[in-house]
Amino acid sequence: MKRVLLSLAGAAALALGSAQAAHAQGADSFFKGKTVTIYIGFSAGGTYDLFGRLVQRHLGKHIPGNPTVIAQSMPGAGSFILANWMYRVAPKDGTAIGIATQTIAIEEALKTQGVQYKAAEFNWLGRATSNVEITVGWYKAKVQKVADAINDEMTIATTGAGSPSEGYHKLLNGTIGTKFKLVGPYPGSTDGLLAMERGETDAAFTSWNTLNTAKHAWIEEKKANVLVQYSLERLNELKDVPTMVDLAKTPEDKQMFAFYTSGGDIGRAFFAPPGVAADRVAVLRKAFEDTLKDPELLAEVEKANLDFHPANGEVVQKIIKDTAGVPDSVVKRMQDILAK
Protein backbone atom coordinates (compact mmCIF):
# COMPACT_ATOMS: atom_id res chain seq x y z
CA MET A 1 0.00 0.00 0.00
CA LYS A 2 2.85 2.37 0.89
CA ARG A 3 4.51 1.69 -2.46
CA VAL A 4 1.20 2.35 -4.25
CA LEU A 5 0.72 5.68 -2.47
CA LEU A 6 4.27 6.75 -3.26
CA SER A 7 3.75 5.73 -6.86
CA LEU A 8 0.52 7.71 -7.07
CA ALA A 9 2.18 10.74 -5.48
CA GLY A 10 5.05 10.54 -7.91
CA ALA A 11 2.68 10.26 -10.85
CA ALA A 12 0.70 13.26 -9.63
CA ALA A 13 3.86 15.34 -9.25
CA LEU A 14 5.01 14.31 -12.70
CA ALA A 15 1.62 15.18 -14.18
CA LEU A 16 1.61 18.55 -12.43
CA GLY A 17 5.11 19.31 -13.68
CA SER A 18 4.14 18.30 -17.21
CA ALA A 19 1.03 20.49 -17.06
CA GLN A 20 3.04 23.47 -15.84
CA ALA A 21 5.65 22.96 -18.54
CA ALA A 22 2.94 22.64 -21.19
CA HIS A 23 1.25 25.79 -19.91
CA ALA A 24 4.54 27.76 -20.01
CA GLN A 25 5.30 26.37 -23.46
CA GLY A 26 1.79 27.32 -24.52
CA ALA A 27 2.40 30.94 -23.58
CA ASP A 28 5.58 30.98 -25.66
CA SER A 29 4.09 29.21 -28.69
CA PHE A 30 0.62 30.79 -28.66
CA PHE A 31 1.59 33.82 -30.73
CA LYS A 32 3.02 31.88 -33.68
CA GLY A 33 0.93 32.62 -36.76
CA LYS A 34 -1.21 35.15 -34.88
CA THR A 35 -1.76 38.86 -35.49
CA VAL A 36 -1.27 41.24 -32.56
CA THR A 37 -2.97 44.62 -32.93
CA ILE A 38 -1.84 47.80 -31.20
CA TYR A 39 -4.90 50.02 -30.88
CA ILE A 40 -4.11 53.73 -30.68
CA GLY A 41 -6.63 55.96 -28.93
CA PHE A 42 -5.80 59.08 -30.93
CA SER A 43 -5.66 60.03 -34.58
CA ALA A 44 -2.46 60.31 -36.60
CA GLY A 45 -0.09 63.22 -36.09
CA GLY A 46 0.52 63.16 -32.35
CA THR A 47 3.01 61.37 -30.13
CA TYR A 48 0.55 58.62 -29.13
CA ASP A 49 0.34 57.57 -32.77
CA LEU A 50 4.07 58.12 -33.27
CA PHE A 51 5.11 55.85 -30.39
CA GLY A 52 2.32 53.37 -31.07
CA ARG A 53 3.61 52.79 -34.59
CA LEU A 54 7.24 52.89 -33.49
CA VAL A 55 6.63 49.98 -31.11
CA GLN A 56 4.48 48.21 -33.72
CA ARG A 57 7.35 48.14 -36.20
CA HIS A 58 9.68 46.28 -33.82
CA LEU A 59 7.59 44.35 -31.27
CA GLY A 60 6.88 41.26 -33.37
CA LYS A 61 10.45 40.07 -33.54
CA HIS A 62 10.67 40.01 -29.75
CA ILE A 63 7.49 38.00 -29.09
CA PRO A 64 8.10 34.23 -29.23
CA GLY A 65 6.62 32.90 -32.45
CA ASN A 66 7.18 36.25 -34.19
CA PRO A 67 3.54 37.17 -34.80
CA THR A 68 2.49 39.87 -37.23
CA VAL A 69 1.99 43.17 -35.38
CA ILE A 70 -0.21 45.87 -36.86
CA ALA A 71 -1.38 49.27 -35.62
CA GLN A 72 -4.95 50.51 -35.79
CA SER A 73 -6.32 53.91 -34.80
CA MET A 74 -9.39 54.01 -32.56
CA PRO A 75 -9.75 57.72 -31.75
CA GLY A 76 -12.60 59.40 -29.93
CA ALA A 77 -13.60 60.99 -26.62
CA GLY A 78 -10.01 61.67 -25.61
CA SER A 79 -9.22 57.93 -26.05
CA PHE A 80 -12.05 56.84 -23.71
CA ILE A 81 -13.62 54.91 -26.60
CA LEU A 82 -10.46 52.81 -26.86
CA ALA A 83 -10.01 52.40 -23.10
CA ASN A 84 -13.62 51.32 -22.59
CA TRP A 85 -13.40 48.91 -25.55
CA MET A 86 -10.16 47.40 -24.26
CA TYR A 87 -11.73 46.93 -20.83
CA ARG A 88 -15.03 45.37 -21.94
CA VAL A 89 -14.74 44.01 -25.49
CA ALA A 90 -11.16 43.40 -26.65
CA PRO A 91 -9.94 39.79 -26.86
CA LYS A 92 -8.32 38.71 -23.62
CA ASP A 93 -5.76 36.40 -25.18
CA GLY A 94 -2.81 38.78 -25.58
CA THR A 95 -3.50 39.77 -29.18
CA ALA A 96 -4.89 43.22 -28.29
CA ILE A 97 -2.67 46.00 -26.93
CA GLY A 98 -3.72 49.60 -26.33
CA ILE A 99 -2.18 53.02 -25.88
CA ALA A 100 -4.48 55.68 -24.39
CA THR A 101 -4.32 59.05 -22.67
CA GLN A 102 -1.64 59.47 -20.05
CA THR A 103 -4.34 60.75 -17.66
CA ILE A 104 -6.24 57.44 -17.87
CA ALA A 105 -6.01 56.80 -14.11
CA ILE A 106 -6.54 60.44 -13.15
CA GLU A 107 -9.77 60.58 -15.17
CA GLU A 108 -11.03 57.50 -13.36
CA ALA A 109 -10.26 58.97 -9.94
CA LEU A 110 -11.97 62.21 -10.94
CA LYS A 111 -15.03 60.20 -12.01
CA THR A 112 -14.92 61.88 -15.40
CA GLN A 113 -18.03 61.29 -17.50
CA GLY A 114 -17.50 58.53 -20.04
CA VAL A 115 -15.05 56.44 -18.01
CA GLN A 116 -16.18 52.81 -18.01
CA TYR A 117 -12.93 51.09 -17.06
CA LYS A 118 -10.73 50.33 -14.06
CA ALA A 119 -7.23 51.44 -15.02
CA ALA A 120 -5.46 49.28 -12.42
CA GLU A 121 -7.13 46.15 -13.84
CA PHE A 122 -5.41 46.59 -17.19
CA ASN A 123 -2.19 44.63 -17.60
CA TRP A 124 0.40 47.35 -18.12
CA LEU A 125 3.27 46.27 -20.37
CA GLY A 126 5.50 49.31 -20.00
CA ARG A 127 6.13 52.85 -21.14
CA ALA A 128 7.94 54.00 -24.26
CA THR A 129 8.58 57.42 -22.78
CA SER A 130 7.40 59.78 -20.11
CA ASN A 131 5.92 63.13 -21.11
CA VAL A 132 7.21 65.54 -18.51
CA GLU A 133 5.70 69.00 -18.61
CA ILE A 134 7.56 72.03 -17.30
CA THR A 135 7.28 75.66 -16.36
CA VAL A 136 9.93 77.58 -18.26
CA GLY A 137 10.92 81.18 -17.61
CA TRP A 138 12.59 83.71 -19.91
CA TYR A 139 16.12 84.76 -19.08
CA LYS A 140 15.05 88.41 -18.60
CA ALA A 141 12.41 87.55 -15.97
CA LYS A 142 12.97 88.66 -12.39
CA VAL A 143 12.05 85.20 -11.12
CA GLN A 144 14.71 82.66 -12.00
CA LYS A 145 13.84 79.96 -9.44
CA VAL A 146 10.46 78.71 -8.32
CA ALA A 147 11.24 79.78 -4.74
CA ASP A 148 11.56 83.36 -5.99
CA ALA A 149 7.94 83.21 -7.19
CA ILE A 150 6.81 83.09 -3.55
CA ASN A 151 7.99 86.67 -3.10
CA ASP A 152 7.65 88.08 -6.61
CA GLU A 153 4.81 87.82 -9.10
CA MET A 154 5.52 85.92 -12.31
CA THR A 155 3.19 86.10 -15.32
CA ILE A 156 2.72 82.85 -17.21
CA ALA A 157 1.07 82.10 -20.54
CA THR A 158 -1.67 79.48 -20.24
CA THR A 159 -4.06 77.75 -22.62
CA GLY A 160 -7.21 78.30 -20.60
CA ALA A 161 -9.40 77.01 -17.80
CA GLY A 162 -9.17 73.30 -17.11
CA SER A 163 -5.80 72.89 -18.81
CA PRO A 164 -2.71 71.66 -16.93
CA SER A 165 -1.06 75.00 -17.73
CA GLU A 166 -3.56 76.59 -15.33
CA GLY A 167 -4.00 73.64 -12.99
CA TYR A 168 -0.38 73.19 -11.96
CA HIS A 169 0.10 76.88 -11.19
CA LYS A 170 -3.19 77.22 -9.33
CA LEU A 171 -2.20 74.29 -7.12
CA LEU A 172 1.21 75.81 -6.40
CA ASN A 173 -0.37 79.20 -5.63
CA GLY A 174 -2.91 77.57 -3.34
CA THR A 175 -0.44 75.43 -1.39
CA ILE A 176 3.13 76.72 -1.25
CA GLY A 177 2.16 80.35 -1.89
CA THR A 178 3.70 81.11 -5.26
CA LYS A 179 2.49 84.20 -7.09
CA PHE A 180 1.99 82.90 -10.62
CA LYS A 181 -0.32 85.25 -12.54
CA LEU A 182 -2.18 83.40 -15.29
CA VAL A 183 -2.31 85.16 -18.67
CA GLY A 184 -4.34 83.96 -21.62
CA PRO A 185 -5.82 81.82 -22.91
CA TYR A 186 -3.38 81.26 -25.77
CA PRO A 187 -4.38 78.77 -28.50
CA GLY A 188 -1.61 76.32 -27.60
CA SER A 189 1.65 75.84 -25.77
CA THR A 190 3.65 76.93 -28.83
CA ASP A 191 1.79 80.24 -28.78
CA GLY A 192 2.63 80.56 -25.10
CA LEU A 193 6.32 80.13 -25.82
CA LEU A 194 6.14 82.84 -28.46
CA ALA A 195 4.34 85.13 -26.00
CA MET A 196 7.17 84.62 -23.53
CA GLU A 197 9.76 85.33 -26.22
CA ARG A 198 7.94 88.53 -27.20
CA GLY A 199 7.92 89.72 -23.61
CA GLU A 200 4.16 89.41 -23.10
CA THR A 201 4.77 87.04 -20.17
CA ASP A 202 7.65 86.03 -17.95
CA ALA A 203 7.08 82.31 -18.36
CA ALA A 204 5.26 79.62 -20.30
CA PHE A 205 4.14 76.02 -19.95
CA THR A 206 5.24 73.23 -22.28
CA SER A 207 6.81 69.78 -22.27
CA TRP A 208 10.50 69.11 -21.84
CA ASN A 209 10.48 67.29 -25.17
CA THR A 210 9.07 70.35 -26.98
CA LEU A 211 11.56 72.72 -25.39
CA ASN A 212 14.50 70.38 -25.97
CA THR A 213 13.67 69.82 -29.63
CA ALA A 214 11.76 72.78 -31.04
CA LYS A 215 13.56 75.37 -28.89
CA HIS A 216 16.89 73.71 -28.17
CA ALA A 217 18.76 76.88 -29.14
CA TRP A 218 17.15 78.62 -26.16
CA ILE A 219 18.76 76.07 -23.86
CA GLU A 220 22.17 76.39 -25.48
CA GLU A 221 21.98 80.19 -25.41
CA LYS A 222 20.64 80.12 -21.81
CA LYS A 223 17.52 82.04 -22.76
CA ALA A 224 15.20 79.45 -21.22
CA ASN A 225 15.21 78.57 -17.55
CA VAL A 226 13.24 75.54 -16.35
CA LEU A 227 11.66 76.32 -12.97
CA VAL A 228 9.59 73.19 -12.23
CA GLN A 229 9.16 69.76 -13.79
CA TYR A 230 5.84 67.99 -13.31
CA SER A 231 6.76 64.38 -12.62
CA LEU A 232 7.35 62.00 -9.72
CA GLU A 233 11.10 61.84 -10.32
CA ARG A 234 13.57 64.24 -11.91
CA LEU A 235 14.68 63.65 -15.46
CA ASN A 236 18.38 62.99 -15.90
CA GLU A 237 18.54 66.09 -18.09
CA LEU A 238 16.97 68.21 -15.33
CA LYS A 239 18.64 66.90 -12.19
CA ASP A 240 18.88 70.39 -10.66
CA VAL A 241 15.25 71.31 -11.30
CA PRO A 242 12.71 70.42 -8.57
CA THR A 243 9.66 68.35 -9.34
CA MET A 244 6.30 69.60 -8.16
CA VAL A 245 6.36 66.79 -5.57
CA ASP A 246 9.71 68.10 -4.27
CA LEU A 247 7.98 71.42 -3.50
CA ALA A 248 5.33 69.92 -1.21
CA LYS A 249 5.35 71.28 2.34
CA THR A 250 3.03 68.70 3.87
CA PRO A 251 2.25 64.99 3.32
CA GLU A 252 -1.18 66.04 2.06
CA ASP A 253 0.37 68.36 -0.53
CA LYS A 254 2.77 65.62 -1.60
CA GLN A 255 -0.04 63.14 -2.14
CA MET A 256 -2.06 65.66 -4.13
CA PHE A 257 0.92 66.71 -6.26
CA ALA A 258 1.87 63.07 -6.95
CA PHE A 259 -1.68 62.38 -8.10
CA TYR A 260 -1.88 65.41 -10.39
CA THR A 261 1.55 64.90 -11.96
CA SER A 262 1.30 61.13 -12.44
CA GLY A 263 0.15 61.49 -16.03
CA GLY A 264 3.58 62.67 -17.10
CA ASP A 265 5.15 59.53 -15.65
CA ILE A 266 2.60 57.29 -17.35
CA GLY A 267 3.33 59.05 -20.62
CA ARG A 268 3.11 56.87 -23.71
CA ALA A 269 2.32 53.57 -21.96
CA PHE A 270 0.93 50.33 -23.42
CA PHE A 271 -1.48 47.85 -21.85
CA ALA A 272 -3.37 44.62 -22.43
CA PRO A 273 -6.97 44.05 -21.31
CA PRO A 274 -7.91 42.58 -17.93
CA GLY A 275 -8.18 38.80 -17.88
CA VAL A 276 -5.15 37.96 -20.02
CA ALA A 277 -3.36 34.92 -18.58
CA ALA A 278 -0.44 35.86 -16.35
CA ASP A 279 2.08 33.88 -18.38
CA ARG A 280 1.09 35.67 -21.58
CA VAL A 281 1.31 39.02 -19.81
CA ALA A 282 4.83 38.05 -18.72
CA VAL A 283 5.73 37.18 -22.33
CA LEU A 284 4.38 40.51 -23.59
CA ARG A 285 6.11 42.51 -20.86
CA LYS A 286 9.46 40.93 -21.65
CA ALA A 287 8.92 41.43 -25.37
CA PHE A 288 8.02 45.08 -24.80
CA GLU A 289 11.10 45.64 -22.64
CA ASP A 290 13.33 43.97 -25.22
CA THR A 291 11.73 46.04 -27.98
CA LEU A 292 12.73 49.28 -26.26
CA LYS A 293 16.35 48.05 -26.24
CA ASP A 294 16.28 47.05 -29.91
CA PRO A 295 19.16 48.76 -31.78
CA GLU A 296 16.94 49.44 -34.80
CA LEU A 297 14.28 51.11 -32.65
CA LEU A 298 16.93 53.12 -30.82
CA ALA A 299 18.34 54.26 -34.16
CA GLU A 300 14.88 55.55 -35.12
CA VAL A 301 14.60 57.36 -31.79
CA GLU A 302 17.98 59.01 -32.28
CA LYS A 303 17.32 59.96 -35.89
CA ALA A 304 14.01 61.61 -34.98
CA ASN A 305 15.50 63.17 -31.82
CA LEU A 306 12.63 61.80 -29.76
CA ASP A 307 12.23 62.14 -26.01
CA PHE A 308 12.88 58.61 -24.72
CA HIS A 309 12.47 57.62 -21.07
CA PRO A 310 11.15 54.04 -21.00
CA ALA A 311 9.93 52.09 -17.97
CA ASN A 312 8.88 48.46 -17.48
CA GLY A 313 5.41 47.14 -16.83
CA GLU A 314 5.77 46.73 -13.08
CA VAL A 315 6.75 50.39 -12.66
CA VAL A 316 3.81 51.64 -14.72
CA GLN A 317 1.37 49.25 -13.01
CA LYS A 318 2.30 50.72 -9.60
CA ILE A 319 1.89 54.32 -10.77
CA ILE A 320 -1.52 53.46 -12.20
CA LYS A 321 -2.61 51.67 -9.02
CA ASP A 322 -1.51 54.55 -6.77
CA THR A 323 -3.18 57.15 -8.98
CA ALA A 324 -6.49 55.35 -9.51
CA GLY A 325 -6.68 54.52 -5.80
CA VAL A 326 -6.13 58.04 -4.45
CA PRO A 327 -8.56 58.90 -1.60
CA ASP A 328 -11.62 60.97 -2.48
CA SER A 329 -10.53 63.54 0.11
CA VAL A 330 -7.40 64.30 -1.93
CA VAL A 331 -9.43 64.70 -5.10
CA LYS A 332 -11.93 66.98 -3.32
CA ARG A 333 -9.19 69.23 -1.93
CA MET A 334 -7.55 69.50 -5.34
CA GLN A 335 -10.86 70.34 -7.03
CA ASP A 336 -11.58 73.02 -4.44
CA ILE A 337 -8.24 74.72 -5.13
CA LEU A 338 -8.66 74.49 -8.91
CA ALA A 339 -12.15 75.96 -8.72
CA LYS A 340 -10.91 79.25 -7.22
MOJOLIN-V824773 format. One record per residue. N is the residue number from 1. OMEGA is omega in whole degrees, -180 to 180 (NA if undefined). Layout:
n={N N}
omega={OMEGA OMEGA}
This chain:
n={1 2 3 4 5 6 7 8 9 10 11 12 13 14 15 16 17 18 19 20 21 22 23 24 25 26 27 28 29 30 31 32 33 34 35 36 37 38 39 40 41 42 43 44 45 46 47 48 49 50 51 52 53 54 55 56 57 58 59 60 61 62 63 64 65 66 67 68 69 70 71 72 73 74 75 76 77 78 79 80 81 82 83 84 85 86 87 88 89 90 91 92 93 94 95 96 97 98 99 100 101 102 103 104 105 106 107 108 109 110 111 112 113 114 115 116 117 118 119 120 121 122 123 124 125 126 127 128 129 130 131 132 133 134 135 136 137 138 139 140 141 142 143 144 145 146 147 148 149 150 151 152 153 154 155 156 157 158 159 160 161 162 163 164 165 166 167 168 169 170 171 172 173 174 175 176 177 178 179 180 181 182 183 184 185 186 187 188 189 190 191 192 193 194 195 196 197 198 199 200 201 202 203 204 205 206 207 208 209 210 211 212 213 214 215 216 217 218 219 220 221 222 223 224 225 226 227 228 229 230 231 232 233 234 235 236 237 238 239 240 241 242 243 244 245 246 247 248 249 250 251 252 253 254 255 256 257 258 259 260 261 262 263 264 265 266 267 268 269 270 271 272 273 274 275 276 277 278 279 280 281 282 283 284 285 286 287 288 289 290 291 292 293 294 295 296 297 298 299 300 301 302 303 304 305 306 307 308 309 310 311 312 313 314 315 316 317 318 319 320 321 322 323 324 325 326 327 328 329 330 331 332 333 334 335 336 337 338 339 340}
omega={180 -180 179 180 179 180 178 179 179 179 179 179 179 179 179 179 179 179 180 180 179 -180 179 179 179 179 -179 -174 -175 -170 -179 179 -179 172 176 -179 172 -179 -175 -172 -179 180 -179 175 -179 -176 175 178 -179 -177 176 -179 175 178 -179 -176 -172 -173 -173 -177 180 174 178 -177 176 179 171 178 179 177 -180 179 174 -175 174 176 178 -179 176 179 178 -176 179 179 178 -178 -170 -168 -171 178 -176 -178 180 -179 178 179 -179 169 -174 -177 180 178 -174 -180 178 -179 177 -179 179 -179 180 -179 180 179 179 -178 171 -171 -177 179 171 175 -174 -175 -180 -177 176 177 170 177 -172 177 -173 164 -178 180 179 -174 -180 -177 178 179 180 175 -177 179 180 -178 175 -179 -175 179 178 178 -178 179 179 -179 171 -178 179 -179 175 -180 173 -174 -179 -174 173 180 178 178 -174 -179 -176 172 175 -179 175 177 -175 -179 179 14 171 -176 -178 -177 178 177 177 177 178 178 178 -180 180 179 178 177 177 -171 179 -179 -180 174 177 -180 180 -180 -174 180 -176 -176 -176 179 178 180 -179 -178 179 176 -180 -178 -179 -177 -177 170 -173 -178 180 179 -178 172 178 -179 -176 -176 -178 -178 -179 169 175 180 177 -174 -177 179 -178 176 179 177 -178 -180 180 179 180 178 -173 -178 -173 -180 179 180 174 172 -178 -174 -175 -177 172 -178 170 174 176 -179 -174 -179 177 175 180 178 -179 179 179 179 180 -180 178 179 -178 174 -177 -179 -180 176 -179 177 177 179 -179 -179 -179 -180 -177 169 -173 179 -175 174 -178 -174 -179 179 -179 -180 -180 179 179 -179 -179 -177 -178 -177 -178 -180 179 -179 178 179 -179 180 180 -180 178 179 -178 -177 -177 NA}
